[in-house]
Amino acid sequence: MPPMEPLNFQVHETGAALDEAEAFLQRVQSRRSVRHFRLNPISLDAVERCIAAAATAPSGANKQPWTFVLITDPKLKRRIREAAELEEHAFYAGRASEQWLEDLEPLGTGPEKPFLEEAPALIAVFAQRSGEDGEARHYYVQESVGIAVGILLTALHLSGFATLTHTPAPMAFLREILERPRSERPYLLIPVGLPVEGCEVPAIERKRLDEVLIRR
């Protein structure tokens, strides 16, 4: 048997549980993807605490197969933007299907990615396919890193930061620029900062609860 320890868990009364859930829902409903950031610096200590929260996520066999690279160096951000835009221009010029581009049109996206330089911080998330030695096996990597990213985005939002999930494809350039081992695969790039004054986002609708929830 592995060593065990007492569970630290707080049980809420039914009414309190509903109140907590409703308050959380109200806060996360205001999270939106932001593409226009102020140039103001932000608290990197707070961002690191959010990354620490993400690193508490459950993972297959507790392998914790994630690496978070926090980037603030302007030269690195410029290199990342230039490399990302090369891929994005190829995407919009022919790699994407007509249906894909049609679905993106209401969001107002395009190949230019100034937010990669304007945001005061970028978080590059890498998925560890194995240990650095290539021998230590990792399990359910996609699922584990996805859960960690969900916690990270929520923690950043609740800490007062605006974010964007950016996935230029392919993203191999991130591993090269950030000098990560081949055992890691770029998973996601997250600009972090504060929205510009008067920031606007696309007027979108969420699916209703009865469209996504099935009770049996």
N, C-alpha and C positions, 0 to 999 in steps of 0.2 A: 504493500500500500504506500502511495506517495504521502508526504507530510500534509496534514490538513490544518486549517485554521478556522475560527468562528466567522460566520457570515455577518458583515455589517450591513444591515438592511432595515429600512424604516417602513413600517406598515401604516397606511393612511386609512382612516374611516372612509366609508363609501362616499359620503358627501364631499369630504376633503379631497379624495382622489379625483372626483369629477371636476372640482374647482381647479385643482392643479393642472389637469389635462386641458381644460378649457383655456386657462391662462397661457399655457404653453402653445396651444393652437393659435391663439390670437397673436402671439409674438412671431411665430414662424410663418404665419400667413403673409406677413409684411416683407419677408425675404424675397428679393428680386435680383436677377442678374444685372449687373451694372457695367457699362462700357465707357463711362466718362468719370474719371477720377480727379480729385484735387491733387495738386503737387505737394500739399502739406505732408510733413513727416508724421508717422503714427508711432504708437508705443509698440516697439518690437518685443518688449517683455510680455505684453498682453498677447501678442500673436504667438509667442512661444508657449504661453500657458494653454492656448487653444490647441496647439499642436500636441502638447502633453496630454490634453483631454482626448484627442483623436487616437493617441497611442494606447489608450486604455481599451480600445475596441476588442471584442472577441475575435479569435482567429483559429484557423484549422490547426489542431494539435498545439495551440499556443505558440506557433512559430513567429507570430508578429512580423509578417513578411512585407514591411513597408519601410520606406526611407522618405523623409521630408527634407527638401533642400530650400532654405529660406534665402532669397536673393534680393539684395538691395543695391548692389554695385551697379552704377549706371552703365558701365561698359558691358557688363554681362547682360543686362536687360536689353541693351541695343543689339547685341549679337543674337539674343533669343528672338527679338522682334524680327530682325532681318531674315533669320532662318525660317521662322514661322510664316512670314509673309511669302517666301518663296513657295512653300507648300500650299498656302492658301490660294495664291494666284493660279497654281496648277489645278487646284480643286475647282475653283469657280470657272476656269477657262475650259474645262472638259472632263475632269475626273468625276465630278458630281453628275448624277442623272438630272434630267429635266424635272422630274417629280420632286427630287430632293431640293433643287433650287427654288421650285415653286413653293414648297413647304417653308423654306427659310425666308422668303420674301416679306411676310408680315413682320418679321423680327428685325428687319433693316440691317442685316449683317452683310459684310463684304470682305474682300481680301486684305484690306488695310487694317492693321491692329495697333493703333497708337497707344492703347491702354497698356500694352506690355512694357512701354517705357514710362507712361504717365503714372501708373499705380506705384506708390512708394515701395511696395514689396510684392514679390512673386513667391508663391510656394509651388515648387515642382514636386509632384508625388511620384515615387517610383515603386513598382511592385517587384519584390524579390522572388524570382523564380526558384532560387535555391540559395544556399549559403554562398559566400564569396568564393569558397574553395570549390564550388560546383558539386560538392558531395552531399551536404546536408539538405535533405529533401524538404520542400514546403508543400502544404496541402491547401486546397480551396483558396488559392491566392487571389483570384479575381473577386470572389465574394468577400474575403477578409478585408482587402484594401478598399472595396466599395463601402463597407460598413464604416471603416475608419474615416473615409472622406465625408460620409454623411454626418458623422459626429463633428468633424472639423468645420464644415460649412455652417452647421448649426451653432457651434461654439463661437465662431467668428461673428455671425449675425447677432447673437445675443450679447456679444461684447461690444457691439456698436460699429462693426466694420462692414463695408460693402464688398461683395465678391463677384467673381465670374468664373464659371467652369469652362475652360478653353481647351479644346482637344484638336490641335492641328494634326493632320495625318498625312504621312507617317511622322512620328515624333522622335526618331532615332537621333536627330540633331541634339536633343536635350541631353542624352547620355554623353555625347561627345563634348559639348560645350561645358557641361558640369562635371566632366571627368568621373562618371560613375562606372562601376564594373559591368561587364557583359551579363553578369547574373541578374542585373536589374533591368526592368523594362519601363520606359516612361509611361505613366498611367494618366496623368492629368496635370494641367498647369492652371494655377489659381491666382489671378491678380487680387491684391488686398489693399484697401484704402478707404477713403471717404468719398462719397459722391460729390460731384461739382454742385455748386449752388444752382437751384432750379433744374436739377437733373430730371429727365423724363425717360420712361421705359415703355416698351410696347404695351398697349392695352390688351391683355390676354385674359382668358377665362380658364379657371381650373375645372376639371371634371367634378361633378357632384359626388357626394359620398356614396349615393346609391348606384353610381356607375363604377365604382372601384371596390366596394365592399359587398361581399356575399356572406350572409349568415346562414348557417346550416344547423 
